Amino acid sequence: MDLKWLEDLVAIGKTGNLARAADLRHVTPPAFGRRVRALEAWAGMPLVDREHKPLQLTEAGLQLMKRAQESLQGLHDIREELQRNRQTDEVLKLATGRTLARSWVADWLVLIGQTVNPKRLEVRTGGLADTLVWLEEGRVDLLVAYHHPAIAQRPRGRGFLQKVLAQDKLVPVRQRRLHPRSKAINALPLLAYAPSLALAGLVEDHLERCPCPDSLQRVLECDSADALMEYAIKGMGVCWLPWSLVATACQEGLLEVCWDRSMEIPFEVRLVRMRRMLGPIAEQVWQTTPVL
């Protein structure tokens, strides 16, 4: 049985005329008549009452037309859903932190664009806890996140797959002309991360284990590494910032690294996904991204 025969039957029910139905179906009347007879042969009974004027469907024809309309609408709905899924599969949905989006992720997206060609990129930024929820709920395909033992909320369990993409470090930096100590408080002014950021936990954990050679006085707190870098450049204090973010500023002499390497905080940048199958574009990105 050919699907177009059912569409022919629906056209007859709409028009009540074989010639008009044939025109509606863009086929000649003789060819249309042969298709109707073929459908009747498949059904094993007449579906069109040709003696009735105007032409009408038999009881069997009406029953089959009703089922045909339901089936055709269902197939149409399925096709639209498949098309929507296909369009979604061509979109790469990525979650990451605001600082990573500004630094490492920007370069990585340019790199993967040379081998993978998503129709559209959707990048969402947020805290680590939020981005992990987005990943688990399927609202994003991939997550680029910091990884360090001091970060409490990090991908764990068998449900996650991870790749190490890069090694980075937090380095303490300040403006070159910044006075080593504030005379008022006899300490270096510290520009700190807001507790909501993963980087805040890294800095606090490190300072507990490796006390700073100079006294520090927290004078400012912010939830943006970009803003903290600008504050440091303007001489407002010392801040631990990702080397990937401040390397150029240090090379240009806008900032300088404080103390020795013992005060640096190494960490990893990881690509994270769920074990379930992803869309074609996300799977391609995962497979073609090399492990460090």
Helices and strands as residue ranges (DSSP letters): H 3-15, H 18-24, H 29-43, E 48-49, E 56-57, H 59-89, E 91-96, H 98-102, H 104-112, E 120-125, H 128-136, E 142-147, E 160-174, E 188-193, H 198-209, E 216-222, H 225-233, E 239-242, H 243-251, E 256-257, G 261-263, E 265-274, H 280-288
